[in-house]
Amino acid sequence: MKKNLPAILLRSTPFLPYATLKLEVDNEESRNIIDTAAFFHNNFILVGTKQENELPYIGIISKIERKEALPNGNHKIVIKGIERARITNYLTKQSEILETLIEKIENPSIEKEEEIMQNFKERVKYFTSITPTISNDVIEPIKHAKTLSQMVDITANKIIKEMNIKNKILLEFDAVKRMKVVEKYMEESIKKLPPSFIESYKKVAQIKRQEKEEKKKKETNYPNNIEKRLEIEKQKLKELPIPSIEANICQNYIEVLSKIPFGIYSEDNLELIKVKEKLDQTHFALESVKKRIVEFLAVKQKNPNIKSPILCLIGPPGVGKTTLAFSIAKALNRKFVKMSVGGVSDESEFIGHRRSYIGARPGKIITSLEKAKTMNPVFLIDEIDKMVQNGQGDPKSTLLEILDPVQNRYFVDHYIEEEIDLSSVLFITTANKEEDIKEELKDRLEIIYIKEYSLEEKRVIAENYLIPYLLKEYKLEEETVIFEKDALISIIDTYTKEAGIRDLERKLSGIIRKIITESSLEKKPVTQVIIHKKDLVSYLEEPPYPIYKLKDRKEIGIVNLLAYTSYGGEYVKAEACTYKGSGNLQITGTIGNKMKESIQIALSYLKANTRVFKIEGKIFENIDIHVHVPYLEKTKDGPSAGIAFTTVLLSTITNLKISNLMAMTGEMTLTGKIIGVGKIIEKVTNGYKNGIHTFILPQENKEEAKKIPKEIQKRIKIYYVNHYEEVYKILKEQSE
């Protein structure tokens, strides 16, 4: 739009944006102005309104939409207002105003504008329906308004006739303030209406509401018990005095019950190939989970009435449990809702409060169904291993009923007090630790383990998923930022310490943000940037987790034990020493009771088998033993360090040297039997990364160990044992 426009100045009638002005041009001066607009300004013109013969400082940028010659030689024109503009100067010729210099007025952004527009539209709708002198035609044009400013100006044009109020609206730049002027006008106009108009409106509105409810009732397939309950509550509401607490409670109950999507089900996508493709697009690996979902759909094709399984995804943080559940919903064409139960100690979170309580409301099961608007969503219940039991009830037992396929078709929320069928919901639960899930609850779940991502898997995910996603988020072209393989591996190995990929995504995002910032400061576009390993320090500073390769040496009283934390696999050095004493045992370090019990078992086993290990029998009476496990970021517990603790005690008592490049894991009984443990793949993978090449594992874990990445299996030696005497034999051979 040009800075100067020919001008038409009105004498009294305020002209607003979106108004239409019809004029008959009957003099040479006006015809010149119209022709100037047509020839030089594409029919754009400025329309202003004089205030008490003063030149206006606000005008409306308008367009001549139609011009036609009249028989009397005059011209008839139709002008449509577009937007406000500030008039900065007038260009005159012999006291004749020809053109104006203008600047457009920018409309500032309005917080929650859509919500404000919706509320304003409802008030206008009420006003027009109750006021006989105002046409309902105003509703249709404001439905299509894209901004609050546009909506208010259209409304003012349609309903306000008073010149002083229209002039006030014309001169106000702020859309919210203009809206308040219109609202005040409507309120004052309603006060002037006879009471009969208000009563008539209420009756008409009530009839329309009843018709709408009846229509909804016909469209909604309410179960018999819900339909009867609604009828009872509606009859009860009619009998209650309106300004009462009981009426308000009853009204809220009816509204909640009406919002539950009874009879509404989304249709499952049963095209198995497409489901598998969608899951592959969003998640790398995790084949067991994808396979289980496809199996469920295959069975559902045979039997559409089969009930949904209760899946439980177990794995460390950041491996994609929540996003996988969302992807499952998307692949199945179902709605997705999520409820986090970590730290939940009150069963009312699930089943609500009874209506007799002040502020009572339904539980999250019902509110989630309302949000999903279907009765068969994918419902994610997150962190079921972190629920807490206290005096407010047992949420784990309540969840047990919800997840039981036999019981959940008769689910009763305390607020609703009616049976609701949840059997069509596909419940997916997640947990970090299987051992923290209640046994009765675990029995209802179909557990799927999501293992820690290997280094190579993380690299592939970064290249194929994270980096393209981040470039798109930051509105950069593909391959604008390229990470070399050695750089990615270094970020994964030395800048992150996790089983999943959350921190990896943060580090990649940080590098890309820094590149964008540097380009902005230099006022240059982001061209292709290649990130090498040597560049990482400049982007991310020094690595917080540098890899220190173990040195090849043999020591007494130090053993590498393989552990598993929330970060994934980890190796820890167990230490022991003896000194003159009277048979006391001291244990220190960040370990739990089960590990302390493993040390006690190890000591008792050695005392009972002194001949086997050539230990002087009375030595235990004359020494004290101190066992220490150095600091871990989280307290470690579990029985899997049994053979490691036995070895560290045996080493310090008999001076048996243990290789620094050897590590072990396995539970041990008092008789020396070795029992299998969990997370073998993660433990061995992490040990190998840190330079360990010899592993002692339980025989029971041999099949699981076959899933260790092939490139690692080729470079390590694994001994499988059933009894500790086999471990002792290996240690003797290694020490020679």
C-alpha positions in Angstrom: 0.0 0.0 0.0 1.4 3.4 -0.9 2.0 6.0 1.7 -0.2 8.6 0.1 -3.9 8.2 -0.9 -6.6 10.5 -2.3 -9.1 11.4 0.3 -12.9 11.8 0.8 -13.9 13.6 4.0 -17.4 13.0 5.4 -19.1 15.6 7.5 -20.9 13.7 10.3 -21.4 10.0 9.7 -18.5 7.9 11.2 -17.2 5.4 8.7 -15.8 2.1 10.0 -13.8 -0.8 8.5 -16.1 -3.3 6.7 -18.8 -0.7 6.3 -20.2 0.1 2.8 -20.6 3.7 1.7 -22.7 4.7 -1.3 -22.1 8.2 -2.7 -23.3 10.3 -5.6 -20.5 12.4 -7.0 -21.9 15.7 -8.3 -18.9 18.1 -8.6 -15.7 18.3 -10.5 -13.5 18.2 -7.4 -14.9 14.9 -6.2 -14.7 13.4 -9.7 -11.0 14.3 -9.8 -10.4 12.5 -6.5 -12.2 9.4 -7.7 -10.4 9.4 -11.0 -7.0 9.8 -9.2 -7.8 6.8 -7.0 -8.7 4.7 -10.1 -5.8 5.7 -12.3 -2.9 5.9 -9.8 -4.0 3.9 -6.7 -5.8 0.8 -8.0 -9.1 2.2 -6.7 -7.9 2.6 -3.1 -9.0 5.7 -1.3 -9.0 7.1 2.2 -12.3 7.9 3.9 -12.3 10.2 6.9 -14.9 11.8 9.1 -14.6 15.5 10.2 -15.1 16.2 13.9 -16.8 19.6 14.4 -15.1 20.8 11.2 -11.7 19.6 12.4 -9.6 17.5 10.0 -9.5 13.9 11.3 -6.3 12.2 12.3 -7.8 8.7 11.7 -9.1 7.5 8.4 -10.3 4.2 6.8 -8.3 2.8 3.9 -11.1 1.8 1.5 -11.6 0.5 -2.0 -14.0 1.8 -4.7 -15.8 -1.4 -5.6 -18.2 -0.1 -8.2 -18.7 3.1 -10.2 -21.5 3.9 -12.6 -22.6 6.9 -14.6 -26.1 8.3 -13.9 -28.5 9.9 -16.5 -28.1 13.3 -14.8 -24.3 13.3 -15.5 -23.3 12.4 -12.0 -21.6 9.2 -10.9 -22.7 6.7 -8.3 -19.9 4.9 -6.4 -19.8 2.1 -3.8 -16.9 2.2 -1.3 -16.0 -0.7 1.1 -13.9 0.1 4.2 -10.9 -2.1 4.9 -8.7 -0.9 7.8 -7.7 2.0 10.0 -4.8 4.3 9.1 -3.2 7.2 10.9 -3.2 10.5 8.8 0.2 12.1 9.2 -0.4 15.1 6.8 -2.7 16.6 4.2 -1.6 17.6 0.7 -3.6 20.6 -0.5 -3.9 22.8 -3.6 -5.4 26.2 -3.1 -7.1 25.1 0.2 -8.5 22.1 -1.7 -7.7 18.7 0.0 -6.5 16.2 -2.7 -4.5 13.6 -0.9 -3.3 12.4 2.5 -0.1 11.0 3.8 -0.9 7.9 5.9 0.7 5.1 7.9 -1.0 1.8 8.6 -1.8 0.9 12.2 -0.4 -2.5 13.1 -2.7 -4.6 15.3 -0.8 -6.1 18.2 -1.1 -9.8 19.1 -3.8 -10.6 21.7 -3.3 -13.3 24.2 -6.0 -16.0 24.0 -7.6 -14.2 21.1 -9.6 -17.2 19.8 -11.1 -17.7 23.3 -12.0 -14.0 23.5 -13.6 -14.1 20.0 -15.7 -17.1 20.9 -17.0 -15.5 24.1 -17.7 -12.2 22.2 -19.6 -14.0 19.5 -21.8 -15.8 22.0 -22.7 -12.4 23.6 -23.5 -10.9 20.2 -25.6 -14.0 19.4 -27.6 -13.5 22.6 -28.1 -9.8 22.1 -29.4 -10.2 18.5 -31.7 -13.0 19.5 -33.3 -11.0 22.3 -33.5 -7.6 20.6 -36.3 -7.3 18.1 -34.8 -4.3 16.3 -31.6 -6.1 15.4 -31.4 -8.6 12.6 -29.8 -12.0 13.2 -27.9 -11.5 9.9 -25.0 -10.1 12.0 -24.0 -13.6 13.1 -23.1 -15.0 9.7 -20.4 -12.4 8.8 -18.8 -12.5 12.2 -18.5 -16.3 12.0 -15.9 -15.7 9.2 -13.9 -13.0 11.0 -10.3 -13.9 11.4 -9.3 -11.4 14.1 -11.0 -9.8 17.1 -10.5 -6.4 15.4 -12.4 -7.5 12.4 -15.2 -9.1 14.4 -15.7 -6.0 16.6 -15.9 -3.6 13.6 -18.3 -5.9 11.7 -20.6 -6.1 14.8 -20.4 -2.3 15.4 -21.5 -1.6 11.8 -24.5 -4.0 12.2 -25.9 -3.1 15.6 -24.8 0.4 16.6 -26.6 3.5 15.2 -25.6 6.2 17.6 -23.0 8.4 16.0 -21.1 9.3 19.2 -20.5 5.6 20.0 -19.6 4.7 16.4 -17.1 7.6 16.5 -15.6 6.4 19.8 -15.1 3.0 18.2 -13.6 4.6 15.0 -11.0 6.4 17.0 -10.0 3.5 19.3 -7.0 1.5 18.0 -7.1 -1.3 20.7 -9.4 -4.1 19.6 -10.1 -5.3 23.2 -11.1 -1.7 24.2 -13.3 -1.4 21.2 -14.9 -4.8 22.1 -15.7 -3.4 25.6 -17.4 -0.4 24.1 -19.6 -2.7 22.0 -20.3 -4.9 25.0 -21.3 -2.0 27.2 -23.6 -0.8 24.5 -25.3 -4.2 24.3 -25.7 -4.4 28.1 -27.3 -1.0 28.3 -29.6 -1.8 25.4 -30.8 -5.1 27.1 -31.6 -3.2 30.3 -34.0 -1.0 28.3 -35.9 -4.0 27.0 -39.3 -4.9 28.6 -39.1 -8.0 30.9 -41.4 -9.9 28.6 -38.7 -10.0 25.9 -36.3 -11.6 28.4 -38.8 -14.2 29.5 -39.7 -15.0 25.9 -36.1 -15.5 25.0 -35.6 -17.9 27.9 -38.5 -20.0 26.9 -37.3 -20.2 23.3 -33.8 -21.0 24.5 -35.1 -23.7 26.8 -37.1 -25.3 24.0 -34.1 -25.2 21.7 -31.9 -26.8 24.4 -34.4 -29.6 25.0 -34.6 -30.2 21.2 -30.8 -30.3 21.1 -30.6 -32.8 24.0 -33.3 -35.0 22.5 -31.4 -35.0 19.2 -28.1 -35.8 21.0 -29.9 -38.6 22.9 -31.1 -40.1 19.6 -27.6 -39.9 18.2 -25.9 -41.3 21.3 -26.2 -44.9 22.2 -26.6 -44.6 26.0 -26.5 -47.9 27.9 -29.8 -48.6 29.7 -28.5 -47.9 33.2 -27.0 -44.5 32.1 -30.2 -43.5 30.3 -32.3 -44.3 33.3 -29.9 -42.4 35.6 -30.1 -39.3 33.3 -33.9 -39.3 33.4 -33.9 -39.6 37.2 -31.4 -36.8 37.6 -33.2 -34.5 35.1 -36.5 -35.0 36.9 -34.8 -34.3 40.2 -33.3 -31.1 38.8 -36.8 -29.8 37.8 -38.0 -30.3 41.3 -35.1 -28.5 43.0 -35.1 -24.7 43.5 -32.7 -23.2 40.9 -30.5 -21.0 43.2 -29.5 -24.0 45.5 -26.4 -26.0 46.0 -28.3 -29.3 45.4 -29.4 -28.0 42.0 -25.9 -27.0 41.0 -24.5 -30.5 42.0 -27.3 -32.2 40.1 -26.7 -30.0 37.0 -22.9 -30.7 37.1 -23.6 -34.4 37.3 -25.9 -34.4 34.3 -23.3 -32.5 32.3 -20.5 -34.9 33.2 -22.6 -37.9 32.4 -23.7 -36.4 29.1 -20.0 -35.8 28.0 -19.0 -39.5 28.3 -18.8 -40.7 24.7 -21.1 -43.8 25.1 -21.5 -45.8 21.9 -18.8 -43.9 20.1 -15.9 -46.0 18.8 -13.1 -45.2 16.4 -12.6 -47.9 13.7 -9.4 -49.8 14.0 -6.9 -49.8 11.1 -6.7 -53.5 10.4 -4.3 -53.2 7.4 -1.3 -55.0 9.0 1.3 -53.9 6.5 0.4 -50.2 7.0 0.4 -50.5 10.8 3.9 -52.0 10.7 5.1 -49.3 8.3 3.8 -46.5 10.5 5.5 -48.0 13.6 8.8 -48.4 11.6 8.6 -44.8 10.5 8.5 -43.5 14.1 10.7 -46.0 16.0 13.9 -47.8 15.1 14.3 -51.4 16.4 11.8 -52.5 19.1 10.8 -55.4 16.9 9.2 -57.4 19.7 6.7 -54.6 20.5 5.8 -54.1 16.9 5.4 -57.8 16.4 3.0 -58.0 19.4 0.8 -55.2 18.0 0.6 -56.8 14.6 -0.3 -60.1 16.2 -3.1 -58.5 18.2 -4.6 -57.0 15.0 -4.2 -60.3 13.1 -6.3 -62.0 15.8 -8.8 -59.1 15.8 -9.4 -59.7 12.1 -10.4 -63.2 12.9 -12.5 -62.2 16.0 -13.6 -58.6 16.1 -15.0 -59.0 19.6 -11.7 -60.0 21.2 -10.8 -57.9 24.1 -7.7 -55.7 24.1 -4.6 -56.9 25.9 -3.0 -55.0 28.8 0.5 -54.3 27.5 3.3 -53.2 29.9 6.4 -51.6 28.4 9.3 -52.0 30.8 12.6 -50.3 30.2 14.9 -47.5 31.5 14.0 -43.8 31.0 14.3 -42.3 27.6 14.1 -45.5 25.4 10.7 -44.4 23.9 8.0 -46.1 25.9 5.6 -43.1 25.9 6.2 -42.2 22.3 5.8 -45.8 21.3 2.4 -45.9 22.9 1.4 -42.7 21.0 2.7 -44.3 17.8 0.6 -47.4 18.5 -2.5 -45.3 18.8 -1.7 -43.5 15.6 -1.1 -46.7 13.7 -4.3 -48.2 15.0 -6.3 -45.0 14.1 -7.3 -44.6 17.8 -7.4 -41.6 20.0 -4.6 -41.4 22.6 -4.8 -40.3 26.2 -2.2 -40.4 29.0 -2.3 -40.6 32.7 0.9 -40.5 34.8 0.6 -42.3 38.2 4.1 -41.8 39.5 3.8 -40.7 43.1 0.0 -41.2 43.1 -1.1 -42.3 46.6 -4.8 -41.6 46.5 -7.1 -44.1 44.8 -9.6 -41.2 44.1 -7.2 -40.1 41.3 -8.6 -43.2 39.4 -12.2 -43.5 40.7 -13.1 -39.9 41.7 -14.9 -38.6 44.8 -18.5 -39.2 45.8 -20.9 -36.4 45.1 -21.4 -35.7 48.8 -17.9 -34.2 49.0 -17.4 -30.5 48.4 -15.8 -30.0 45.0 -16.4 -33.7 44.0 -15.3 -34.7 40.5 -14.9 -37.9 38.5 -11.5 -39.7 38.4 -9.0 -39.5 35.6 -10.4 -42.6 33.9 -13.7 -40.9 33.2 -12.2 -37.5 32.4 -9.8 -39.1 30.0 -12.6 -40.8 28.1 -14.3 -37.4 27.8 -11.1 -36.0 26.4 -10.7 -38.9 23.9 -14.4 -38.6 22.8 -14.4 -42.4 22.1 -14.8 -45.5 24.3 -11.9 -47.3 22.8 -8.8 -45.0 23.0 -5.3 -46.1 23.6 -4.9 -45.3 27.3 -1.3 -44.9 28.5 -0.9 -45.4 32.3 2.7 -44.2 32.9 5.1 -45.2 35.7 2.9 -47.9 37.4 6.0 -49.0 39.4 6.1 -45.6 41.2 2.7 -45.6 42.8 2.6 -45.2 46.6 0.3 -46.7 49.2 -0.8 -44.8 52.3 -3.8 -44.1 54.5 -5.8 -42.7 51.6 -6.3 -46.1 50.0 -4.4 -48.5 47.8 -4.1 -47.1 44.3 -2.4 -50.3 43.1 -5.4 -52.4 44.0 -7.7 -50.0 42.3 -5.6 -50.1 39.2 -5.7 -53.9 39.4 -9.5 -53.7 39.0 -9.3 -51.3 36.1 -6.8 -53.4 34.2 -8.5 -56.7 34.8 -10.3 -57.7 31.5 -12.9 -59.5 33.5 -13.6 -56.7 36.0 -13.1 -53.5 33.9 -16.3 -54.0 31.9 -18.1 -53.2 35.2 -16.0 -50.3 36.2 -17.7 -47.9 38.7 -16.4 -44.3 39.3 -17.4 -43.0 42.8 -18.8 -39.8 41.2 -20.7 -41.5 38.4 -22.0 -44.4 40.6 -22.9 -46.4 37.5 -21.2 -49.3 35.7 -19.2 -48.2 32.7 -17.6 -50.7 30.2 -13.9 -50.2 29.7 -13.2 -53.5 28.0 -12.7 -51.9 24.6 -10.0 -49.6 25.9 -6.4 -50.6 24.9 -4.5 -50.0 28.1 -0.8 -49.7 27.8 1.3 -49.3 31.0 4.9 -48.4 31.5 7.5 -49.0 34.2 11.2 -48.6 34.8 11.6 -51.6 37.1 9.7 -54.9 36.9 10.5 -55.8 40.5 8.6 -52.7 41.8 5.3 -53.8 40.2 2.9 -55.5 42.5 2.8 -59.2 41.8 -1.0 -59.4 41.5 -0.9 -56.5 39.0 1.9 -58.0 37.0 -0.2 -61.2 36.6 -2.7 -59.1 34.5 0.0 -57.6 32.3 1.6 -58.7 29.1 5.1 -57.5 29.7 7.3 -56.4 26.8 10.9 -55.4 27.7 12.5 -52.5 25.9 16.2 -52.8 26.3 18.8 -50.1 26.5 19.8 -48.8 23.1 23.3 -49.9 22.0 25.8 -47.4 20.8 25.2 -48.3 17.1 21.4 -48.1 17.6 21.7 -44.6 19.1 23.9 -43.5 16.2 21.3 -44.8 13.6 18.5 -43.1 15.6 20.4 -39.8 15.7 21.1 -39.9 11.9 17.7 -41.1 10.7 15.3 -39.6 13.2 16.7 -37.0 15.7 18.8 -34.8 13.3 16.2 -34.6 10.5 13.5 -33.8 13.2 15.6 -31.1 14.8 16.5 -29.5 11.4 12.8 -29.4 10.6 11.9 -27.9 14.0 14.5 -25.1 13.5 13.3 -24.6 9.9 16.6 -25.6 8.4 17.1 -27.4 5.1 18.1 -31.1 5.0 21.8 -31.6 5.4 22.4 -28.0 6.5 24.1 -29.5 9.6 26.0 -32.8 9.1 27.4 -34.8 12.0 30.3 -37.0 11.1 30.1 -40.6 12.4 33.1 -40.1 14.8 31.4 -37.0 16.2 28.1 -38.8 16.9 29.8 -41.7 18.6 31.8 -39.3 20.8 28.6 -37.4 21.8 26.9 -40.7 22.7 29.9 -42.1 24.5 31.3 -39.1 26.4 28.6 -36.5 26.5 25.6 -38.7 27.5 25.1 -41.3 30.1 21.7 -42.9 29.6 19.9 -45.9 28.4 17.7 -43.9 26.0 18.2 -40.9 23.8 16.7 -37.9 25.6 20.0 -36.4 26.6 21.4 -37.2 23.1 18.6 -35.2 21.6 19.4 -32.2 23.9 23.0 -32.3 23.0 22.3 -32.3 19.2 19.7 -29.6 19.7 22.3 -27.5 21.6 24.8 -27.7 18.8 22.3 -26.7 16.1 21.0 -23.8 18.2 24.6 -22.6 18.6 25.1 -22.7 14.8 21.9 -20.7 14.3 23.0 -18.2 16.9 26.4 -17.7 15.4 24.9 -17.2 11.9 22.4 -14.7 13.3 25.1 -12.7 15.1 27.2 -12.6 11.8 24.0 -11.7 9.9 24.6 -14.6 7.5 22.3 -17.5 6.5 23.1 -20.9 7.8 25.1 -22.7 5.2 26.2 -26.3 5.3 28.1 -27.0 8.6 30.0 -30.3 9.1 30.6 -31.3 12.7 33.7 -33.4 13.4 34.8 -35.0 16.7 37.4 -32.2 17.2 34.7 -29.5 17.0 32.6 -30.9 19.9 34.5 -29.1 22.7 33.8 -25.7 21.1 30.1 -26.5 21.0 29.6 -28.6 24.1 32.7 -27.8 26.3 34.6 -30.7 27.8 32.9 -34.1 27.9 31.4 -34.9 31.3 31.8 -38.7 30.9 35.2 -39.3 29.4 36.1 -43.0 28.8 39.0 -44.2 30.8 40.2 -47.5 29.4 41.2 -50.1 32.1 44.8 -51.0 32.4 45.8 -54.6 32.1 47.0 -55.5 35.6 46.2 -58.1 38.4 45.3 -56.9 41.8 44.3 -58.3 45.2 41.0 -57.4 46.8 39.5 -55.6 43.8 36.9 -57.1 41.5 34.8 -55.6 38.7 31.2 -56.4 39.2 28.6 -55.8 36.5 25.6 -53.7 37.5 22.6 -52.0 36.0 21.3 -48.6 36.9 18.7 -46.2 35.3 21.4 -45.1 33.0 21.8 -48.6 31.7 24.7 -51.1 32.1 27.6 -50.1 34.4 30.6 -51.7 35.9 31.6 -51.1 39.5 34.7 -52.0 41.5 34.1 -54.0 44.7 36.9 -53.6 47.1 37.8 -55.6 50.3 40.6 -55.6 52.8 41.5 -57.4 56.0 43.2 -56.4 59.2 43.8 -57.8 62.7 40.6 -58.1 64.6 38.0 -60.6 66.0 35.9 -61.7 63.0 33.8 -58.5 62.4 32.5 -57.5 59.0 32.1 -53.9 57.9 30.2 -52.9 54.8 30.2 -49.4 53.2 29.1 -47.8 49.9 25.9 -46.9 48.1 24.3 -50.3 48.2 21.0 -51.7 49.5 20.0 -54.5 51.8 20.0 -57.2 49.1 23.6 -56.5 48.2 24.6 -56.5 51.9 22.9 -59.9 52.2 25.0 -61.1 49.2 28.2 -60.2 51.1 27.0 -62.1 54.2 26.2 -65.2 52.0 29.6 -65.0 50.3 31.4 -64.8 53.7 29.4 -67.7 55.1 30.0 -69.8 52.0 33.8 -69.3 52.3 33.8 -70.1 56.0 31.9 -73.4 55.2 34.3 -74.4 52.4 37.8 -73.5 53.8 39.3 -76.8 52.6 38.1 -76.3 49.0 39.7 -72.8 48.8 42.7 -73.7 51.0 41.9 -71.1 53.7 43.3 -71.5 57.1 40.3 -72.3 59.3 40.9 -70.0 62.2 41.8 -67.0 60.1 38.3 -65.6 60.3 38.5 -65.4 64.1 41.6 -63.2 64.0 40.8 -60.7 61.3 38.1 -58.0 60.6 36.9 -57.7 57.0 35.9 -54.4 55.3 33.9 -54.6 52.0 33.3 -51.3 50.1 31.5 -50.5 46.9 32.5 -47.0 45.7 30.0 -44.2 45.1 27.2 -44.7 42.6 24.9 -41.9 41.4 22.0 -44.0 42.8 21.9 -46.6 45.5 22.3 -50.0 43.9 20.6 -53.1 45.1 19.9 -56.7 44.1 21.4 -60.1 44.4 23.3 -60.2 41.1 26.7 -59.4 42.7 26.9 -62.6 44.7 29.9 -64.2 42.8 31.7 -60.9 42.7 31.5 -60.4 46.4 32.6 -64.0 47.0 35.6 -63.4 44.7 36.7 -60.1 46.3 36.6 -61.8 49.8 38.5 -64.8 48.5 41.1 -62.6 46.8 41.8 -60.5 49.9 41.9 -63.5 52.3 44.1 -65.8 50.1 46.0 -63.1 48.2 44.6 -64.4 44.9 45.3 -61.8 42.2 42.3 -60.9 39.9 42.7 -59.5 36.4 41.6 -55.9 36.0 40.1 -56.7 32.6 37.7 -59.3 34.0 34.2 -58.7 35.3 31.4 -60.9 36.6 27.7 -61.1 37.6 25.5 -63.7 39.0 23.5 -64.5 42.2 25.0 -67.2 44.5 23.4 -69.4 47.1 24.9 -70.6 50.4 25.8 -73.8 48.7 27.7 -72.1 45.9 25.1 -72.6 43.2 25.1 -69.8 40.6 21.7 -68.4 39.6 20.9 -66.3 36.5 20.3 -62.6 36.6 18.9 -59.8 34.4 20.2 -57.2 31.9 23.1 -59.3 30.7 23.2 -57.6 27.3 23.4 -54.1 28.8 26.0 -55.1 31.5 28.3 -56.8 29.0 28.0 -54.1 26.4 29.0 -51.4 28.9 31.8 -53.5 30.3 33.3 -54.0 26.8 33.0 -50.2 26.1 35.3 -49.6 29.1 37.9 -52.2 28.1 36.8 -55.4 29.8 37.3 -58.4 27.6 36.7 -61.4 29.9 33.3 -62.1 31.6 32.0 -64.7 34.0 28.2 -65.2 33.6 25.7 -67.7 34.9 25.0 -70.7 32.7 21.3 -69.8 32.9 22.0 -66.6 30.9 23.7 -68.3 28.0 20.7 -67.9 25.6 20.3 -64.3 26.5 24.0 -63.6 26.0 23.7 -64.8 22.4 21.8 -61.5 21.7 24.9 -59.4 22.6 25.9 -57.5 19.4 27.9 -59.8 17.1 30.8 -57.3 16.8 31.2 -57.4 20.6 31.0 -61.2 20.9 33.9 -61.5 18.5 36.2 -59.5 20.8 35.4 -60.9 24.2 35.7 -64.1 26.1 32.7 -65.4 28.2 32.8 -68.2 30.8 29.4 -69.7 31.8 29.3 -71.2 35.3 26.8 -73.2 37.4 28.8 -73.3 40.7 31.3 -71.1 42.4 34.0 -73.8 42.3 34.0 -73.4 38.5 34.6 -69.6 39.0 37.5 -70.5 41.4 39.1 -72.7 38.7 38.9 -69.9 36.1 40.4 -67.4 38.6 43.3 -69.8 39.4 44.0 -70.2 35.6 43.9 -66.4 35.0 46.2 -65.7 38.0 49.0 -67.9 36.7 
